[in-house]
Amino acid sequence: MFLSVIIPAFNEEARLPITLNATREYLQERFPEQCEILVVDDGSADATAHITAEFAKHYPDVPVSVLSYGCNRGKGYAVRYGMLHASGDWRLFCDADLATPIEEFAVIFDRMKVDGTEIGIGSRPLKQSNLLVHQPWYREQLGRGFNKVVQMLAVPGIQDTQCGFKIFSAAAATNVFQHCKLDKFAFDAEALLIATRLGYRISEVPIRWSHKDGSKISLVRDGSRMVCDLLRIRMLHKGLKRVVK
């Protein structure tokens, strides 16, 4: 299988029909019979799992599966679970709102082939990026501030660790996510820190992106926790040894 698309989902019944259809149409056109969509149900209390299962019945041309583990563990856990249970040679995780359109897969993947990298990430602050709908100004400013802290504490040189659109080779996904510990929203920074310590090179690529309402992140509740997690991951993974020559 060429590509697995992992979509972490917590109470996403309203967004999933549009996202699943857009993703299916793109994959069916580009990679027929070579891909799968995995919706990781992170303990949803709504019809997330049911909607996904019904979609799979109506559109069997692209395999769509629900992965569930019964309780809400957090986005980081959901992405990790999906990455480690996927079958594709390449594994993309994207947000359920498709703030980054699925078509940006080709943009990032083409850049990865040129760069010879095994990890590619969408990045919003880059000059060539096209932000069609901006976040509220206060969220944008706080996001920039958080990324400066990320660069100081975890992943220097990466302009945007938090964009929910990242591609890993199967080997990179396995090697990186088997070491991940964080279940909440700082998992992106943890995964990229692990990747750099293991020796993987990362392509950071400008993308199209649109802010979508309904973010699960609370600036007050999650902001301080994410900073504390950044301090933790340096210690959690200080013993990692390089695996990529």
Backbone as CSV, one residue per row, in Angstrom:
resi,resn,N_x,N_y,N_z,CA_x,CA_y,CA_z,C_x,C_y,C_z
1,MET,0.845,-1.194,0.000,0.000,0.000,0.000,0.878,1.241,0.000
2,PHE,0.532,2.198,-0.842,1.354,3.397,-0.986,1.132,4.379,0.152
3,LEU,-0.131,4.714,0.445,-0.403,5.819,1.365,-1.507,5.479,2.358
4,SER,-1.249,5.797,3.621,-2.276,5.780,4.668,-2.525,7.214,5.113
5,VAL,-3.792,7.593,5.172,-4.175,8.904,5.689,-4.819,8.701,7.050
6,ILE,-4.208,9.279,8.078,-4.688,9.123,9.448,-5.384,10.407,9.865
7,ILE,-6.635,10.281,10.314,-7.407,11.445,10.736,-7.806,11.256,12.195
8,PRO,-7.152,11.935,13.136,-7.583,11.850,14.535,-8.908,12.580,14.696
9,ALA,-9.854,11.978,15.419,-11.196,12.554,15.494,-11.780,12.419,16.892
10,PHE,-12.127,13.545,17.462,-12.848,13.568,18.738,-14.092,14.427,18.560
11,ASN,-15.266,13.783,18.549,-16.540,14.472,18.338,-16.536,15.296,17.051
12,GLU,-16.272,14.623,15.951,-16.152,15.301,14.650,-17.267,14.901,13.679
13,GLU,-18.445,14.564,14.188,-19.521,14.114,13.309,-19.924,15.174,12.285
14,ALA,-19.794,16.449,12.617,-20.210,17.509,11.698,-19.214,17.705,10.564
15,ARG,-17.935,17.489,10.845,-16.907,17.763,9.840,-16.561,16.564,8.966
16,LEU,-16.702,15.382,9.510,-16.185,14.198,8.838,-16.785,13.921,7.463
17,PRO,-18.080,14.073,7.249,-18.607,13.759,5.912,-17.912,14.530,4.794
18,ILE,-17.704,15.831,4.990,-17.032,16.635,3.960,-15.571,16.226,3.835
19,THR,-14.917,16.039,4.970,-13.496,15.687,4.954,-13.266,14.316,4.326
20,LEU,-14.074,13.352,4.697,-13.916,12.008,4.142,-14.170,12.004,2.637
21,ASN,-15.183,12.724,2.195,-15.482,12.731,0.768,-14.374,13.401,-0.035
22,ALA,-13.868,14.536,0.458,-12.784,15.225,-0.243,-11.533,14.359,-0.294
23,THR,-11.238,13.688,0.801,-10.056,12.831,0.858,-10.215,11.617,-0.055
24,ARG,-11.385,10.995,-0.009,-11.639,9.831,-0.873,-11.512,10.191,-2.348
25,GLU,-12.117,11.301,-2.762,-12.074,11.696,-4.168,-10.639,11.937,-4.618
26,TYR,-9.853,12.601,-3.781,-8.460,12.879,-4.132,-7.657,11.588,-4.247
27,LEU,-7.803,10.710,-3.274,-7.026,9.470,-3.276,-7.449,8.550,-4.415
28,GLN,-8.754,8.477,-4.674,-9.234,7.601,-5.727,-8.727,8.039,-7.097
29,GLU,-8.594,9.338,-7.265,-8.089,9.855,-8.537,-6.589,9.681,-8.677
30,ARG,-5.857,9.905,-7.579,-4.395,9.898,-7.650,-3.791,8.522,-7.414
31,PHE,-4.341,7.768,-6.458,-3.729,6.503,-6.040,-4.769,5.393,-5.922
32,PRO,-5.472,5.070,-6.984,-6.506,4.043,-6.886,-5.921,2.706,-6.427
33,GLU,-6.606,2.092,-5.484,-6.243,0.774,-4.943,-4.869,0.758,-4.269
34,GLN,-4.363,1.918,-3.879,-3.047,1.976,-3.242,-3.072,2.769,-1.939
35,CYS,-4.253,2.955,-1.361,-4.323,3.836,-0.209,-5.416,3.391,0.758
36,GLU,-5.391,3.982,1.946,-6.404,3.726,2.963,-6.607,4.988,3.786
37,ILE,-7.798,5.103,4.359,-8.105,6.188,5.281,-8.416,5.568,6.639
38,LEU,-7.720,6.026,7.661,-7.938,5.530,9.020,-8.436,6.687,9.882
39,VAL,-9.661,6.606,10.333,-10.197,7.582,11.277,-9.993,7.020,12.679
40,VAL,-9.218,7.714,13.471,-8.946,7.262,14.836,-9.925,7.962,15.768
41,ASP,-10.905,7.210,16.236,-11.952,7.746,17.109,-11.407,7.842,18.531
42,ASP,-11.153,9.063,18.958,-10.521,9.297,20.265,-11.579,9.412,21.364
43,GLY,-12.389,8.349,21.503,-13.383,8.327,22.569,-14.523,9.304,22.360
44,SER,-14.955,9.491,21.124,-16.027,10.454,20.826,-17.330,10.051,21.494
45,ALA,-18.105,11.079,21.903,-19.423,10.849,22.478,-20.526,11.053,21.447
46,ASP,-20.166,11.420,20.232,-21.155,11.646,19.181,-21.102,10.502,18.172
47,ALA,-21.548,10.762,16.946,-21.657,9.713,15.925,-20.424,9.605,15.032
48,THR,-19.279,10.031,15.516,-18.049,9.984,14.708,-17.806,8.588,14.134
49,ALA,-17.825,7.576,14.963,-17.539,6.210,14.504,-18.622,5.710,13.549
50,HIS,-19.876,5.986,13.873,-20.989,5.524,13.028,-20.936,6.168,11.645
51,ILE,-20.704,7.461,11.602,-20.641,8.165,10.318,-19.514,7.610,9.461
52,THR,-18.381,7.337,10.077,-17.243,6.790,9.325,-17.569,5.401,8.792
53,ALA,-18.181,4.569,9.612,-18.534,3.213,9.183,-19.556,3.233,8.051
54,GLU,-20.527,4.134,8.123,-21.524,4.244,7.062,-20.892,4.759,5.776
55,PHE,-19.971,5.690,5.906,-19.261,6.206,4.729,-18.495,5.081,4.043
56,ALA,-17.848,4.246,4.833,-17.078,3.127,4.275,-17.974,2.173,3.484
57,LYS,-19.206,1.957,3.961,-20.129,1.074,3.256,-20.558,1.651,1.910
58,HIS,-20.762,2.955,1.863,-21.263,3.588,0.654,-20.170,3.835,-0.387
59,TYR,-18.914,3.925,0.068,-17.815,4.234,-0.862,-16.680,3.228,-0.670
60,PRO,-16.855,2.022,-1.177,-15.850,0.970,-0.967,-14.635,1.089,-1.884
61,ASP,-14.608,2.103,-2.781,-13.493,2.220,-3.719,-12.183,2.562,-3.021
62,VAL,-12.258,3.260,-1.881,-11.083,3.545,-1.057,-11.348,2.978,0.336
63,PRO,-10.508,2.070,0.838,-10.748,1.485,2.163,-10.765,2.554,3.264
64,VAL,-11.840,2.592,4.027,-11.978,3.509,5.154,-12.258,2.678,6.401
65,SER,-11.472,2.899,7.456,-11.625,2.122,8.682,-11.707,3.051,9.889
66,VAL,-12.379,2.575,10.931,-12.412,3.276,12.213,-11.517,2.521,13.183
67,LEU,-10.596,3.226,13.803,-9.780,2.655,14.871,-10.250,3.263,16.183
68,SER,-10.631,2.428,17.118,-11.156,2.913,18.398,-10.460,2.218,19.554
69,TYR,-10.380,2.904,20.679,-9.821,2.308,21.890,-10.662,2.670,23.114
70,GLY,-11.831,3.231,22.894,-12.836,3.298,23.936,-12.908,4.536,24.798
71,CYS,-11.836,5.293,24.930,-11.871,6.456,25.805,-11.097,7.602,25.169
72,ASN,-11.305,8.784,25.684,-10.607,9.958,25.166,-9.209,10.038,25.772
73,ARG,-8.193,9.907,24.914,-6.804,9.935,25.378,-6.088,11.212,24.963
74,GLY,-6.561,11.881,23.913,-5.894,13.082,23.433,-5.417,12.920,22.004
75,LYS,-5.242,14.045,21.322,-4.870,14.026,19.910,-3.533,13.337,19.685
76,GLY,-2.577,13.578,20.581,-1.271,12.944,20.425,-1.365,11.432,20.450
77,TYR,-2.164,10.914,21.362,-2.345,9.460,21.440,-3.019,8.944,20.177
78,ALA,-4.032,9.678,19.685,-4.762,9.248,18.497,-3.855,9.199,17.273
79,VAL,-3.040,10.212,17.094,-2.114,10.222,15.952,-1.110,9.087,16.079
80,ARG,-0.565,8.909,17.266,0.398,7.831,17.486,-0.233,6.469,17.202
81,TYR,-1.439,6.259,17.676,-2.144,4.995,17.461,-2.348,4.751,15.973
82,GLY,-2.771,5.772,15.260,-2.987,5.620,13.825,-1.708,5.372,13.057
83,MET,-0.665,6.095,13.387,0.616,5.930,12.693,1.175,4.520,12.879
84,LEU,1.013,3.971,14.072,1.577,2.658,14.358,0.685,1.506,13.905
85,HIS,-0.554,1.801,13.515,-1.454,0.767,13.019,-1.711,0.890,11.518
86,ALA,-1.079,1.833,10.866,-1.272,2.024,9.428,-0.441,1.020,8.640
87,SER,-0.780,0.870,7.357,-0.098,-0.092,6.494,0.688,0.557,5.361
88,GLY,0.506,1.846,5.145,1.094,2.492,3.979,2.597,2.667,4.057
89,ASP,3.231,2.679,2.885,4.652,3.007,2.798,4.893,4.460,3.220
90,TRP,3.864,5.295,3.017,3.893,6.691,3.464,2.644,6.936,4.288
91,ARG,2.774,7.780,5.341,1.679,7.966,6.291,1.489,9.459,6.568
92,LEU,0.347,9.930,6.165,-0.018,11.334,6.359,-1.029,11.430,7.486
93,PHE,-0.777,12.327,8.452,-1.868,12.636,9.366,-2.322,14.066,9.119
94,CYS,-3.638,14.225,9.093,-4.218,15.536,8.838,-5.400,15.740,9.775
95,ASP,-5.723,16.996,10.027,-6.809,17.313,10.940,-8.160,17.039,10.300
96,ALA,-9.152,16.775,11.143,-10.483,16.433,10.664,-11.174,17.593,9.965
97,ASP,-10.699,18.823,10.182,-11.309,19.964,9.504,-10.674,20.263,8.146
98,LEU,-9.611,19.527,7.791,-8.878,19.780,6.541,-8.560,21.258,6.368
99,ALA,-8.077,21.878,7.439,-7.621,23.262,7.334,-6.535,23.384,6.264
100,THR,-5.707,22.355,6.162,-4.801,22.207,5.025,-5.474,21.269,4.033
101,PRO,-5.788,21.734,2.830,-6.488,20.871,1.865,-5.690,19.610,1.564
102,ILE,-6.382,18.513,1.315,-5.726,17.234,1.059,-4.820,17.299,-0.159
103,GLU,-5.110,18.209,-1.098,-4.275,18.346,-2.300,-2.856,18.787,-1.981
104,GLU,-2.644,19.340,-0.788,-1.294,19.767,-0.414,-0.369,18.578,-0.165
105,PHE,-0.927,17.373,-0.108,-0.070,16.190,-0.001,0.954,16.158,-1.126
106,ALA,0.510,16.408,-2.359,1.411,16.349,-3.510,2.484,17.425,-3.417
107,VAL,2.118,18.601,-2.909,3.079,19.702,-2.781,4.217,19.305,-1.836
108,ILE,3.841,18.761,-0.690,4.853,18.378,0.298,5.633,17.156,-0.167
109,PHE,4.929,16.171,-0.708,5.597,14.927,-1.110,6.575,15.171,-2.250
110,ASP,6.223,16.022,-3.193,7.145,16.343,-4.286,8.410,17.009,-3.754
111,ARG,8.251,17.866,-2.775,9.419,18.515,-2.162,10.273,17.492,-1.420
112,MET,9.634,16.535,-0.754,10.379,15.494,-0.053,11.220,14.672,-1.034
113,LYS,10.665,14.374,-2.194,11.415,13.595,-3.188,12.634,14.375,-3.669
114,VAL,12.471,15.674,-3.855,13.608,16.504,-4.279,14.662,16.566,-3.183
115,ASP,14.214,16.738,-1.938,15.141,16.880,-0.811,15.717,15.545,-0.350
116,GLY,15.054,14.444,-0.703,15.494,13.138,-0.229,15.229,12.928,1.245
117,THR,14.116,13.462,1.749,13.787,13.357,3.170,12.690,12.322,3.396
118,GLU,12.581,11.849,4.637,11.550,10.877,4.996,10.420,11.485,5.811
119,ILE,10.530,12.773,6.105,9.477,13.476,6.830,9.233,14.815,6.144
120,GLY,7.972,15.132,5.938,7.607,16.421,5.360,6.481,17.044,6.153
121,ILE,6.593,18.335,6.466,5.585,18.999,7.287,5.097,20.274,6.612
122,GLY,3.785,20.499,6.696,3.241,21.760,6.234,3.603,22.875,7.202
123,SER,3.836,24.076,6.655,4.276,25.186,7.495,3.556,26.468,7.086
124,ARG,2.922,27.108,8.057,2.138,28.307,7.776,2.934,29.609,7.765
125,PRO,3.995,29.780,8.580,4.669,31.081,8.620,5.595,31.356,7.428
126,LEU,5.894,30.356,6.621,6.830,30.564,5.527,6.275,31.587,4.539
127,LYS,7.172,32.333,3.936,6.775,33.453,3.069,5.867,33.010,1.931
128,GLN,6.113,31.817,1.377,5.351,31.353,0.217,4.015,30.728,0.601
129,SER,3.750,30.555,1.889,2.488,29.954,2.305,1.321,30.882,1.993
130,ASN,0.163,30.281,1.738,-1.035,31.033,1.381,-2.093,30.807,2.453
131,LEU,-2.192,31.752,3.384,-3.173,31.650,4.465,-4.471,32.289,3.988
132,LEU,-5.385,31.450,3.557,-6.626,31.933,2.954,-7.548,32.568,3.990
133,VAL,-7.602,31.986,5.174,-8.381,32.540,6.287,-7.493,32.517,7.516
134,HIS,-7.207,33.682,8.093,-6.322,33.752,9.253,-7.056,33.389,10.538
135,GLN,-6.290,32.953,11.523,-6.819,32.795,12.866,-7.131,34.164,13.452
136,PRO,-7.943,34.221,14.512,-8.057,35.484,15.254,-6.668,35.976,15.651
137,TRP,-6.480,37.289,15.656,-5.145,37.851,15.827,-4.462,37.365,17.107
138,TYR,-5.243,37.205,18.185,-4.629,36.810,19.456,-4.128,35.371,19.402
139,ARG,-4.854,34.484,18.706,-4.391,33.107,18.572,-3.141,33.054,17.688
140,GLU,-3.107,33.881,16.656,-1.951,33.893,15.769,-0.707,34.368,16.508
141,GLN,-0.847,35.428,17.310,0.292,35.951,18.058,0.773,34.964,19.117
142,LEU,-0.169,34.328,19.816,0.210,33.341,20.815,0.868,32.124,20.159
143,GLY,0.384,31.757,18.974,1.002,30.649,18.253,2.434,30.949,17.874
144,ARG,2.682,32.159,17.431,4.055,32.543,17.082,4.949,32.536,18.312
145,GLY,4.389,33.015,19.427,5.171,33.009,20.659,5.488,31.597,21.111
146,PHE,4.492,30.706,21.008,4.721,29.318,21.390,5.786,28.685,20.511
147,ASN,5.773,28.986,19.222,6.762,28.382,18.348,8.173,28.858,18.657
148,LYS,8.314,30.083,19.113,9.639,30.549,19.534,10.133,29.739,20.729
149,VAL,9.212,29.426,21.645,9.585,28.592,22.795,9.960,27.186,22.326
150,VAL,9.196,26.646,21.355,9.508,25.328,20.797,10.910,25.318,20.206
151,GLN,11.254,26.356,19.473,12.577,26.398,18.850,13.682,26.478,19.891
152,MET,13.424,27.185,20.971,14.435,27.299,22.031,14.599,25.990,22.798
153,LEU,13.491,25.289,23.045,13.529,24.134,23.940,13.588,22.789,23.234
154,ALA,13.127,22.727,21.976,12.964,21.395,21.384,13.506,21.267,19.974
155,VAL,12.993,22.035,19.035,13.305,21.808,17.623,13.771,23.111,16.972
156,PRO,15.007,23.505,17.153,15.492,24.732,16.516,15.443,24.629,14.997
157,GLY,15.044,25.734,14.365,15.048,25.781,12.915,13.739,25.427,12.252
158,ILE,12.787,24.834,12.991,11.472,24.509,12.437,10.524,25.674,12.724
159,GLN,9.974,26.273,11.677,9.146,27.457,11.830,7.745,27.154,12.355
160,ASP,7.222,25.950,12.076,5.854,25.628,12.471,5.759,24.143,12.810
161,THR,5.780,23.845,14.101,5.671,22.447,14.523,4.218,21.999,14.641
162,GLN,3.268,22.940,14.736,1.912,22.602,15.139,0.920,22.415,13.994
163,CYS,1.328,22.678,12.767,0.406,22.486,11.646,0.037,21.003,11.533
164,GLY,-1.269,20.726,11.455,-1.736,19.341,11.466,-1.738,18.692,10.103
165,PHE,-0.581,18.682,9.462,-0.464,18.059,8.137,0.989,17.628,7.956
166,LYS,1.259,16.354,8.272,2.640,15.861,8.275,2.708,14.487,7.623
167,ILE,3.768,14.264,6.854,3.983,13.005,6.143,5.233,12.322,6.701
168,PHE,5.111,11.027,6.969,6.240,10.216,7.421,6.342,8.976,6.534
169,SER,7.567,8.553,6.243,7.718,7.223,5.662,7.324,6.196,6.711
170,ALA,7.064,4.966,6.282,6.679,3.920,7.228,7.766,3.721,8.286
171,ALA,9.021,3.697,7.848,10.122,3.489,8.794,10.224,4.643,9.775
172,ALA,10.115,5.864,9.274,10.203,7.031,10.154,9.035,7.054,11.127
173,ALA,7.834,6.734,10.635,6.659,6.723,11.513,6.848,5.724,12.652
174,THR,7.313,4.530,12.316,7.502,3.504,13.339,8.583,3.912,14.332
175,ASN,9.719,4.338,13.817,10.847,4.676,14.688,10.561,5.879,15.566
176,VAL,9.818,6.851,15.034,9.532,8.065,15.802,8.407,7.818,16.804
177,PHE,7.268,7.330,16.340,6.084,7.289,17.198,6.137,6.192,18.247
178,GLN,6.983,5.181,18.066,7.109,4.188,19.135,7.777,4.781,20.375
179,HIS,8.468,5.909,20.204,9.122,6.571,21.331,8.266,7.678,21.950
180,CYS,7.209,8.105,21.269,6.423,9.240,21.748,5.679,8.896,23.041
181,LYS,5.593,9.881,23.917,4.934,9.693,25.215,3.760,10.644,25.427
182,LEU,3.771,11.804,24.797,2.775,12.830,25.074,1.457,12.519,24.362
183,ASP,0.363,12.628,25.088,-0.956,12.344,24.536,-1.699,13.593,24.104
184,LYS,-1.248,14.760,24.525,-2.000,15.985,24.261,-1.382,16.758,23.091
185,PHE,-1.518,18.089,23.124,-1.284,18.878,21.926,0.184,19.214,21.652
186,ALA,1.095,18.935,22.563,2.511,19.184,22.293,3.172,17.998,21.607
187,PHE,2.374,17.017,21.175,2.950,15.806,20.578,3.704,16.092,19.290
188,ASP,3.280,17.114,18.531,3.982,17.429,17.281,5.445,17.767,17.548
189,ALA,5.658,18.643,18.525,7.021,19.039,18.860,7.820,17.840,19.359
190,GLU,7.192,16.977,20.142,7.879,15.778,20.629,8.292,14.884,19.460
191,ALA,7.373,14.648,18.518,7.683,13.777,17.386,8.825,14.332,16.555
192,LEU,8.840,15.649,16.352,9.901,16.241,15.540,11.234,16.257,16.283
193,LEU,11.186,16.454,17.603,12.427,16.356,18.383,13.005,14.950,18.286
194,ILE,12.155,13.944,18.454,12.615,12.554,18.340,13.187,12.309,16.956
195,ALA,12.489,12.786,15.924,12.942,12.569,14.550,14.332,13.145,14.320
196,THR,14.586,14.342,14.809,15.906,14.945,14.603,16.981,14.204,15.391
197,ARG,16.649,13.738,16.584,17.637,12.994,17.379,17.943,11.630,16.772
198,LEU,16.954,11.061,16.075,17.201,9.787,15.395,17.939,9.976,14.076
199,GLY,18.067,11.219,13.627,18.830,11.497,12.416,18.012,11.739,11.172
200,TYR,16.690,11.818,11.304,15.859,12.069,10.127,15.927,13.540,9.726
201,ARG,15.952,13.770,8.422,15.866,15.131,7.901,14.422,15.460,7.582
202,ILE,14.062,16.719,7.759,12.673,17.151,7.641,12.563,18.240,6.580
203,SER,11.630,18.059,5.660,11.303,19.110,4.694,10.151,19.932,5.258
204,GLU,10.371,21.227,5.443,9.315,22.129,5.893,8.830,22.914,4.681
205,VAL,7.552,22.773,4.359,7.056,23.190,3.052,5.901,24.181,3.200
206,PRO,5.913,25.291,2.443,4.777,26.220,2.480,3.517,25.578,1.920
207,ILE,2.392,25.954,2.480,1.116,25.306,2.131,0.009,26.346,2.025
208,ARG,-1.136,25.876,1.500,-2.394,26.614,1.640,-3.034,26.188,2.953
209,TRP,-3.629,27.136,3.639,-4.225,26.832,4.946,-5.346,27.820,5.231
210,SER,-6.410,27.332,5.855,-7.531,28.193,6.254,-7.914,27.894,7.690
211,HIS,-8.041,28.932,8.484,-8.526,28.735,9.853,-9.948,28.218,9.825
212,LYS,-10.227,27.230,10.677,-11.575,26.697,10.827,-11.994,26.846,12.290
213,ASP,-13.202,27.298,12.499,-13.705,27.414,13.876,-13.866,26.038,14.507
214,GLY,-13.869,26.015,15.828,-14.105,24.752,16.528,-12.852,24.089,17.063
215,SER,-11.771,24.855,17.241,-10.533,24.279,17.753,-10.758,23.663,19.134
216,LYS,-10.121,22.516,19.362,-10.227,21.833,20.654,-9.210,22.376,21.673
217,ILE,-8.299,23.272,21.225,-7.257,23.784,22.107,-7.771,24.991,22.883
218,SER,-7.642,24.940,24.190,-7.932,26.079,25.056,-6.629,26.807,25.344
219,LEU,-6.579,28.096,24.993,-5.338,28.846,25.181,-4.928,28.892,26.646
220,VAL,-5.896,29.001,27.544,-5.585,29.087,28.972,-5.201,27.719,29.523
221,ARG,-6.058,26.728,29.282,-5.836,25.392,29.855,-4.648,24.678,29.243
222,ASP,-4.552,24.714,27.917,-3.554,23.905,27.220,-2.224,24.617,27.004
223,GLY,-2.241,25.969,26.992,-1.004,26.696,26.716,0.088,26.413,27.727
224,SER,-0.223,26.531,29.016,0.793,26.296,30.046,1.207,24.836,30.078
225,ARG,0.244,23.918,29.832,0.568,22.491,29.809,1.545,22.170,28.683
226,MET,1.351,22.802,27.527,2.229,22.544,26.391,3.652,23.008,26.670
227,VAL,3.793,24.156,27.347,5.133,24.629,27.702,5.796,23.663,28.683
228,CYS,5.039,23.184,29.661,5.595,22.201,30.600,6.000,20.926,29.876
229,ASP,5.196,20.516,28.898,5.523,19.309,28.140,6.814,19.489,27.338
230,LEU,7.042,20.693,26.834,8.279,20.945,26.091,9.498,20.735,26.978
231,LEU,9.390,21.147,28.230,10.492,20.933,29.159,10.687,19.444,29.451
232,ARG,9.570,18.697,29.496,9.636,17.261,29.786,10.311,16.473,28.665
233,ILE,9.990,16.814,27.416,10.450,15.949,26.332,11.957,15.976,26.162
234,ARG,12.594,17.065,26.543,14.065,17.092,26.478,14.663,16.021,27.374
235,MET,14.048,15.828,28.543,14.543,14.817,29.464,14.090,13.419,29.066
236,LEU,12.854,13.312,28.589,12.312,12.003,28.226,13.130,11.319,27.138
237,HIS,13.706,12.111,26.237,14.337,11.528,25.055,15.829,11.873,24.923
238,LYS,16.448,12.204,26.038,17.859,12.589,25.963,18.766,11.415,25.619
239,GLY,18.300,10.183,25.838,19.143,9.021,25.575,18.989,8.422,24.193
240,LEU,18.184,9.032,23.342,17.976,8.453,22.003,19.253,8.482,21.179
241,LYS,19.463,7.424,20.423,20.642,7.330,19.575,20.228,7.389,18.108
242,ARG,21.081,7.953,17.305,20.832,8.120,15.884,20.665,6.758,15.194
243,VAL,19.636,6.628,14.352,19.418,5.393,13.611,19.581,5.583,12.108
244,VAL,19.581,6.850,11.669,19.716,7.149,10.235,21.150,7.576,9.959
245,LYS,21.793,6.906,9.014,23.182,7.240,8.703,23.243,8.315,7.638
